[in-house]
Amino acid sequence: MSRSAAQPNQRGFTLLEVLVAFVIAALALGVMFDAVLGGLRATQTASQYQEAVSLARSHLASVGPGDLAGKETQGDDGRGFHYKLRIVPAGTVTLARAANEDPQSDASKQATLYTISVTVSWKSDLGERQVRLDTKRIGNGPAKGG
């Protein structure tokens, strides 16, 4: 009895079917690879933004009452991050006297509102990126510096 006569219904894949299956698998793997790379890139970008916001908050917190003056500083925060800190007086007002103060005294009290802006920038695969945080603070006395 011949081998083909014993198993007449058995049939293998043709070369064309194997090639088509291989092409479909390669396309599917390419799409999955691209999706994984996009996810990794998005995770890295989110991590960089988070670190930049943290650095900017740190710079804002480091501004003390003695630092309030019209000034601009910049520097390197390391790991590719660069910062610019800008403090600008927004306006000075004379404060009203308290009820218990002597009306004859010459001491007039002033307060100045300062705008503080911190910009942290870095380079990424998609170009230069930056985060900017702004706040306002009140300082005693007239505006300092210029």
C-alpha positions in Angstrom: 0.0 0.0 0.0 1.5 3.3 -1.0 1.8 6.2 1.5 -0.4 8.6 -0.5 -3.1 6.1 -0.8 -3.2 5.4 3.0 -3.6 9.1 3.9 -5.5 10.8 1.0 -6.9 13.8 3.0 -3.6 15.0 4.5 -2.3 18.1 3.0 0.4 20.7 4.0 0.7 24.4 3.5 1.9 25.7 0.2 4.8 28.1 0.0 2.5 30.9 -0.9 0.4 30.4 2.2 3.5 30.4 4.4 4.8 33.6 2.8 1.4 35.4 3.2 1.2 34.3 6.9 4.8 35.5 7.4 4.0 38.9 5.9 0.9 39.4 8.0 2.8 38.4 11.1 5.6 40.9 10.2 3.1 43.7 9.7 1.4 43.0 13.0 4.7 42.9 14.8 5.8 46.2 13.2 2.5 47.9 14.4 3.0 46.5 17.9 6.7 47.6 18.0 5.7 51.1 16.9 2.9 51.3 19.6 5.4 50.2 22.3 8.0 52.8 21.2 5.3 55.5 21.2 4.3 54.5 24.7 7.9 54.6 25.9 8.4 58.0 24.3 5.2 59.3 26.0 6.4 57.9 29.3 9.8 59.6 29.0 8.2 62.9 28.0 5.8 62.8 31.0 8.7 62.0 33.3 10.7 65.0 32.0 7.7 67.3 32.4 7.2 66.0 36.0 10.9 66.7 36.8 10.7 70.1 35.2 7.7 71.1 37.3 9.4 69.8 40.4 12.5 71.9 39.6 10.4 75.0 38.9 8.5 74.6 42.2 11.8 74.2 44.0 13.1 77.5 42.5 9.8 79.3 43.5 10.1 78.0 47.1 13.7 79.1 47.4 12.7 82.8 46.8 12.8 84.4 50.3 11.7 87.8 51.4 15.2 89.1 51.0 15.3 87.9 47.4 12.3 90.1 46.3 13.8 92.6 43.9 13.6 93.3 40.3 16.1 90.7 39.1 16.6 87.9 36.6 18.8 84.8 37.1 19.4 81.7 35.2 21.4 78.5 35.5 21.8 74.9 34.9 19.9 72.4 37.0 21.8 69.3 35.6 20.5 66.4 33.5 19.8 68.8 30.6 17.5 71.1 32.5 18.1 74.9 32.4 16.1 77.5 34.4 15.4 81.2 34.3 14.0 83.0 37.4 12.5 86.4 36.9 11.2 88.7 39.7 9.5 91.9 38.7 7.7 94.5 40.9 4.1 94.7 39.8 3.2 97.8 41.9 3.7 99.5 45.3 0.9 100.7 47.5 0.9 102.8 50.7 -0.9 100.9 53.4 -3.6 102.5 55.6 -2.6 103.2 59.2 -3.8 100.9 61.9 -6.5 102.2 64.3 -4.1 102.1 67.2 -1.3 104.0 65.4 -0.5 107.6 66.2 -1.9 109.8 63.4 0.9 112.3 63.8 3.7 109.8 63.1 5.5 110.2 59.8 6.0 106.5 59.4 4.1 105.4 56.3 4.1 101.7 55.4 4.4 100.5 51.9 4.0 97.1 50.3 5.1 95.9 46.9 3.5 93.1 44.9 6.1 91.1 42.9 5.5 88.7 40.0 7.8 85.7 40.1 8.2 83.6 37.0 10.3 80.4 36.7 10.9 78.7 33.3 12.6 75.3 33.1 13.6 74.2 29.7 15.2 71.1 28.2 15.9 69.5 24.8 14.0 66.4 23.8 13.7 64.3 20.6 10.9 66.6 19.5 12.9 69.9 20.0 13.1 72.3 23.0 10.4 72.0 25.6 9.7 74.1 28.6 7.5 74.5 31.7 6.7 77.9 33.2 5.3 78.6 36.7 4.2 82.1 37.8 3.2 83.4 41.2 2.9 86.6 43.1 4.3 87.6 46.5 4.0 90.6 48.7 7.1 92.3 50.1 7.4 95.0 52.7 8.5 98.4 51.6 8.9 100.0 48.2 10.2 98.1 45.2 13.8 97.1 45.5 16.3 96.8 42.7 15.6 97.4 39.1 
